[in-house]
Structure formats: C-alpha cells, structure tokens
C-alpha cells in the first residue's frame, strides 16, 4: 500500500511539472453503429513525454464499455526514446475485461516544421483473462499529424501492425482524421480500417473535437 501511494504521488508530481494538453472528441461510428466519447491527454516533461486516451462506447448494449491506452517515452538521446505502454478495456454489461497488453520497446520522434512523426517498435505481452492465457508478440506503430491552410485543416492518425501471440496471427489497424478547425473547436471525419477478426472492415465516422 505504501509503495502504491508513493508511486501515485510521484506520478502526480511529475505531471504537475509537465506541459499538459488535452481534448475531448465525440463521434458516431457508422461501421459499428454506436457512439464514442474520447478524452485524450498528453504531456511533455524533462524526462520525456507521455500520451493516453480513454474511449467510452455507447448506444449498443453488448458493446457499451471503456477502452484505454497510456504510453510514456523516456529520453535516451535526441529524437530517440525508450517506450512503455499499457492497454486495456472492459465491457459494462458483462463485466468482461479484454485487450490487456503491456508493451516495451523504442520510439523515434521528430517534428518537421508543422508535421509530427513518430515510429515505435515494441515487444508486447497480451493477457486474455477470459481464457486464462498469455501471449507474446511484436507491434510496429506509426503516428503522424500536421495542419494546412493557416492551421485551419488538421490531418492526423496512426497505423498499427502487430503479431498477437494470443491470437497467433497478424493484425492491422489504422485511423485517419481530417478536421476543419474553428479556434478551439474542430469538426470533420475519421476513417477506421481494421482486420481484428479476419475480415477487413472500414468504419467511417462523423466527429466533433474540443481542445482543452
């Protein structure tokens, strides 16, 4: 208990000294036919930088739930980082937890004018609490964002390619956002492409975003 309290206090102290940004996104997913409320937070610190988000899915009882990710990049040298990350989710109706993963690896991060680029290569351990199994795999991730037309148009997204030991196969997913910005508000679309269940599925989304 004391160790947990000290850890939480140290994390709060680190965030308090950091430069923090965040946003809230609301979107309707035409591919899955439910809504999602997302909150993102990022922070820069002298030791590195962190990013996390929480998705709340609603409108479909079987899929109502919460999914979260948080990763931190520790400075190694200019543009190179050691990366640690945790993923997980829960379905509210059934109480089932899913998609729990721990990722460890490296990241390369670069800002070129207005364009942010990041590439990650990580070992991942997936825990399947439903079947009581643990799998091991690899994941490569690319992240980008940029703006055009005097910062009025935002273009960003990510792409994941991973081999999950629990599923014994490769998976691919990407999400791309194109938004028109009105000061702190933005509106536009997101397109998600995934093959988590063997078939490629394309899900267009309508979204609103508020920068905090």
Sine and cosine of phi, psi and omega as CSV:
sin_phi,cos_phi,sin_psi,cos_psi,sin_omega,cos_omega
0.00,0.00,-0.68,0.73,0.00,-1.00
-0.90,0.43,-0.65,0.76,0.01,-1.00
-0.90,0.43,-0.66,0.75,0.02,-1.00
-0.89,0.45,-0.68,0.73,0.01,-1.00
-0.90,0.44,-0.67,0.74,0.02,-1.00
-0.90,0.43,-0.63,0.77,0.02,-1.00
-0.89,0.46,-0.73,0.69,0.00,-1.00
-0.89,0.45,-0.64,0.77,0.02,-1.00
-0.91,0.42,-0.65,0.76,0.00,-1.00
-0.92,0.38,-0.60,0.80,0.04,-1.00
-0.91,0.41,-0.68,0.74,0.03,-1.00
-0.89,0.45,-0.64,0.77,0.01,-1.00
-0.91,0.42,-0.63,0.78,0.00,-1.00
-0.91,0.41,-0.71,0.70,0.00,-1.00
-0.90,0.43,-0.59,0.81,-0.02,-1.00
-0.89,0.45,-0.49,0.87,-0.01,-1.00
-1.00,0.01,-0.06,1.00,-0.14,-0.99
-1.00,-0.08,0.30,-0.95,0.19,-0.98
-1.00,0.07,0.88,-0.48,-0.16,-0.99
-0.90,-0.44,0.65,-0.76,0.13,-0.99
-0.74,-0.68,0.34,-0.94,0.02,-1.00
-0.29,-0.96,0.22,-0.98,0.07,-1.00
-0.43,-0.90,0.24,-0.97,0.09,-1.00
-0.81,-0.58,0.73,-0.68,-0.01,-1.00
-0.83,-0.56,0.66,-0.75,0.10,-1.00
-0.83,-0.56,0.78,-0.62,-0.03,-1.00
-0.58,-0.81,0.43,-0.90,0.12,-0.99
-0.93,-0.38,0.79,-0.61,-0.08,-1.00
-0.99,-0.13,0.95,-0.30,-0.01,-1.00
-0.96,0.28,-0.38,0.93,0.01,-1.00
-0.97,0.25,-0.63,0.78,-0.01,-1.00
-0.97,-0.23,-0.14,0.99,0.03,-1.00
0.87,0.50,0.71,0.71,0.17,-0.99
-0.49,-0.87,0.23,-0.97,0.00,-1.00
-0.99,-0.11,0.36,-0.93,0.03,-1.00
-0.68,-0.74,0.74,-0.67,0.17,-0.99
-0.95,-0.31,0.85,-0.52,-0.05,-1.00
-0.86,-0.52,0.70,-0.72,0.16,-0.99
-0.85,-0.52,0.75,-0.66,0.00,-1.00
-0.91,-0.41,0.52,-0.86,0.11,-0.99
-0.59,-0.81,0.64,-0.77,0.08,-1.00
-0.67,-0.74,0.44,-0.90,0.02,-1.00
-0.47,-0.88,0.57,-0.82,0.07,-1.00
-0.93,-0.35,0.68,-0.74,-0.04,-1.00
-0.62,-0.79,0.31,-0.95,-0.01,-1.00
-0.89,0.46,-0.39,0.92,0.01,-1.00
-1.00,0.07,-0.22,0.98,-0.03,-1.00
0.41,-0.91,-0.54,-0.84,0.01,-1.00
-0.49,-0.87,0.47,-0.88,-0.04,-1.00
-0.75,-0.66,0.38,-0.92,0.02,-1.00
-0.51,-0.86,0.66,-0.75,0.06,-1.00
-0.46,-0.89,0.31,-0.95,0.08,-1.00
-0.49,-0.87,0.37,-0.93,0.10,-0.99
-0.77,-0.64,0.79,-0.61,0.09,-1.00
-0.97,-0.23,0.74,-0.67,0.16,-0.99
-0.92,-0.40,0.93,-0.38,0.02,-1.00
-1.00,-0.08,0.68,-0.73,-0.05,-1.00
-0.54,-0.84,0.36,-0.93,0.04,-1.00
0.96,-0.26,-0.17,0.98,0.06,-1.00
-0.70,-0.72,0.96,-0.29,-0.18,-0.98
-0.80,0.60,-0.66,0.75,-0.05,-1.00
-0.92,0.38,-0.43,0.90,-0.06,-1.00
-0.93,-0.37,0.06,1.00,0.05,-1.00
-0.88,0.48,0.81,-0.58,-0.04,-1.00
-0.04,-1.00,-0.22,-0.98,-0.07,-1.00
-0.68,-0.73,0.69,-0.72,0.05,-1.00
-0.74,-0.67,0.65,-0.76,-0.06,-1.00
-0.64,-0.77,0.45,-0.89,0.12,-0.99
-0.63,-0.78,0.59,-0.81,0.13,-0.99
-0.56,-0.83,0.75,-0.67,0.05,-1.00
-0.70,-0.71,0.49,-0.87,0.02,-1.00
-0.75,-0.66,0.69,-0.72,0.07,-1.00
-0.97,-0.24,0.87,-0.49,0.05,-1.00
-1.00,-0.09,0.76,-0.65,-0.01,-1.00
-0.85,0.52,0.75,-0.66,0.16,-0.99
-0.93,-0.38,-0.84,0.54,0.13,-0.99
-0.44,-0.90,0.03,-1.00,-0.08,-1.00
-0.79,0.61,0.84,-0.55,0.06,-1.00
0.96,0.27,-0.08,1.00,-0.02,-1.00
-0.89,-0.45,0.66,-0.75,-0.11,-0.99
-0.64,-0.77,0.44,-0.90,0.26,-0.96
-1.00,-0.03,0.72,-0.69,-0.15,-0.99
-0.88,-0.47,0.71,-0.71,0.12,-0.99
-0.74,-0.67,0.64,-0.77,-0.14,-0.99
-0.50,-0.87,0.50,-0.87,0.11,-0.99
-0.74,-0.67,0.69,-0.72,0.05,-1.00
-0.83,-0.56,0.49,-0.87,0.08,-1.00
-0.08,-1.00,0.28,-0.96,0.00,-1.00
-0.41,-0.91,0.22,-0.98,0.03,-1.00
-0.52,-0.85,0.63,-0.78,0.11,-0.99
-0.99,-0.11,0.82,-0.57,-0.12,-0.99
-0.92,0.39,-0.66,0.75,-0.10,-0.99
-0.92,0.40,-0.68,0.73,-0.06,-1.00
-0.99,-0.14,-0.31,0.95,-0.07,-1.00
0.97,0.24,0.14,0.99,-0.02,-1.00
-0.96,0.29,0.76,-0.65,0.13,-0.99
-1.00,-0.10,0.55,-0.84,-0.09,-1.00
-0.48,-0.88,0.21,-0.98,0.14,-0.99
0.85,0.53,0.54,0.84,0.01,-1.00
-0.98,0.18,0.84,-0.54,-0.01,-1.00
-0.58,-0.81,0.56,-0.83,0.11,-0.99
-0.89,-0.46,0.78,-0.62,-0.07,-1.00
-0.84,-0.55,0.70,-0.72,0.01,-1.00
-0.70,-0.71,0.71,-0.70,0.01,-1.00
0.06,-1.00,-0.55,-0.83,-0.04,-1.00
-0.78,-0.63,0.31,-0.95,0.00,-1.00
-0.62,-0.79,0.57,-0.82,0.14,-0.99
-0.89,-0.46,0.77,-0.64,-0.12,-0.99
-0.73,-0.69,0.74,-0.68,-0.08,-1.00
-0.57,-0.82,0.64,-0.77,0.12,-0.99
-0.93,-0.36,0.88,-0.47,0.02,-1.00
-0.89,-0.45,0.98,-0.22,-0.13,-0.99
0.83,0.56,-0.92,-0.40,-0.01,-1.00
-0.99,-0.12,0.07,1.00,-0.09,-1.00
-0.97,-0.22,0.83,-0.56,0.06,-1.00
-0.99,-0.16,0.76,-0.66,0.01,-1.00
-0.77,-0.63,0.65,-0.76,0.08,-1.00
-0.57,-0.82,0.70,-0.71,0.08,-1.00
-0.82,-0.58,0.71,-0.71,-0.02,-1.00
-0.79,-0.61,0.60,-0.80,0.16,-0.99
-0.75,-0.66,0.85,-0.53,-0.20,-0.98
-0.65,-0.76,0.54,-0.84,0.29,-0.96
-0.99,0.16,0.65,-0.76,0.03,-1.00
-0.75,-0.66,0.62,-0.78,0.10,-0.99
-0.90,-0.44,0.84,-0.54,-0.01,-1.00
-0.95,-0.30,0.73,-0.69,0.01,-1.00
-0.92,-0.38,0.87,-0.49,0.03,-1.00
-0.98,-0.21,0.99,-0.15,-0.03,-1.00
-0.95,0.32,-0.39,0.92,-0.01,-1.00
-0.93,0.37,-0.73,0.69,-0.03,-1.00
-0.99,-0.16,-0.07,1.00,0.03,-1.00
0.93,0.37,0.59,0.81,-0.03,-1.00
-0.85,-0.52,0.36,-0.93,0.06,-1.00
-0.79,-0.61,0.73,-0.69,0.01,-1.00
-0.83,-0.55,0.34,-0.94,-0.03,-1.00
-0.79,-0.62,0.61,-0.79,-0.04,-1.00
-0.31,-0.95,-0.22,-0.98,0.01,-1.00
-0.78,-0.62,0.48,-0.88,0.06,-1.00
-0.63,-0.78,0.71,-0.70,0.16,-0.99
-0.92,-0.40,0.72,-0.69,-0.05,-1.00
-0.73,-0.68,0.68,-0.73,0.13,-0.99
-0.85,-0.52,0.68,-0.73,-0.02,-1.00
-0.76,-0.65,0.63,-0.78,0.04,-1.00
-0.50,-0.86,0.43,-0.90,0.22,-0.97
-0.35,-0.94,0.52,-0.86,0.00,-1.00
-0.39,-0.92,0.08,-1.00,0.02,-1.00
-0.64,-0.77,0.43,-0.90,-0.03,-1.00
-0.74,-0.67,0.16,-0.99,0.12,-0.99
0.77,0.64,0.86,0.51,0.03,-1.00
0.84,0.54,0.67,0.74,0.06,-1.00
0.92,0.40,0.31,0.95,0.03,-1.00
-0.99,0.13,-0.42,0.91,-0.02,-1.00
-0.88,-0.47,0.81,-0.59,0.00,-1.00
-0.95,-0.31,0.71,-0.71,0.05,-1.00
-0.72,-0.69,0.85,-0.53,-0.03,-1.00
-0.35,-0.94,0.14,-0.99,0.03,-1.00
0.23,-0.97,-0.21,-0.98,0.02,-1.00
-0.54,-0.84,0.28,-0.96,0.15,-0.99
-0.65,-0.76,0.73,-0.68,0.04,-1.00
-0.89,-0.46,0.70,-0.72,0.20,-0.98
-0.76,-0.65,0.89,-0.45,-0.06,-1.00
-0.63,-0.77,0.41,-0.91,0.10,-0.99
-0.92,-0.39,0.93,-0.37,-0.03,-1.00
-0.99,-0.13,0.86,-0.52,-0.01,-1.00
-0.89,0.45,-0.53,0.85,-0.03,-1.00
-0.93,0.37,-0.47,0.88,-0.01,-1.00
-0.97,-0.22,-0.21,0.98,0.04,-1.00
0.84,0.55,0.69,0.72,0.02,-1.00
-0.30,-0.95,0.22,-0.98,0.08,-1.00
-1.00,0.09,0.53,-0.85,0.09,-1.00
-0.76,-0.65,0.49,-0.87,-0.01,-1.00
-0.69,-0.72,0.67,-0.74,0.12,-0.99
-0.47,-0.88,0.51,-0.86,0.08,-1.00
-0.49,-0.87,0.54,-0.84,0.12,-0.99
-0.74,-0.68,0.74,-0.67,-0.04,-1.00
-0.80,-0.60,0.76,-0.65,0.01,-1.00
-0.91,-0.41,0.67,-0.75,0.13,-0.99
-0.75,-0.66,0.91,-0.42,-0.16,-0.99
-0.77,-0.64,0.55,-0.84,0.19,-0.98
-0.98,-0.19,0.76,-0.65,-0.17,-0.99
-0.98,-0.21,0.75,-0.66,0.10,-1.00
-0.90,-0.44,1.00,0.08,-0.05,-1.00
0.84,0.55,-0.93,-0.38,-0.03,-1.00
-1.00,0.03,-0.13,0.99,0.01,-1.00
-0.96,-0.26,0.46,-0.89,0.06,-1.00
-0.55,-0.84,0.51,-0.86,0.01,-1.00
-0.65,-0.76,0.55,-0.84,0.00,-1.00
0.18,-0.98,-0.64,-0.77,-0.11,-0.99
-0.67,-0.74,0.42,-0.91,0.15,-0.99
-0.75,-0.66,0.64,-0.76,0.07,-1.00
-0.86,-0.51,0.81,-0.59,0.01,-1.00
-0.93,-0.36,0.72,-0.69,0.09,-1.00
-0.82,-0.57,0.78,-0.62,-0.06,-1.00
-0.54,-0.84,0.38,-0.92,0.11,-0.99
-0.72,-0.69,0.62,0.79,-0.08,-1.00
-0.86,0.51,-0.51,0.86,-0.08,-1.00
-0.91,-0.42,0.46,0.89,0.10,-1.00
1.00,-0.07,-0.47,0.88,0.02,-1.00
-0.94,-0.33,0.67,-0.74,0.04,-1.00
-0.95,0.32,0.79,-0.62,-0.02,-1.00
-0.81,-0.58,0.76,-0.65,0.03,-1.00
-0.94,-0.33,0.82,-0.58,-0.07,-1.00
-0.83,-0.56,0.97,-0.23,0.11,-0.99
-0.98,0.20,0.53,-0.85,-0.06,-1.00
-0.67,-0.74,0.54,-0.84,0.14,-0.99
-0.97,-0.24,0.69,-0.73,-0.11,-0.99
-0.56,-0.83,0.42,-0.91,0.17,-0.99
-0.83,-0.56,0.55,-0.83,-0.05,-1.00
-0.68,-0.74,0.68,-0.74,0.06,-1.00
-0.84,-0.54,0.85,-0.52,0.06,-1.00
-1.00,0.09,0.78,-0.62,-0.04,-1.00
-1.00,0.02,0.00,0.00,0.00,0.00
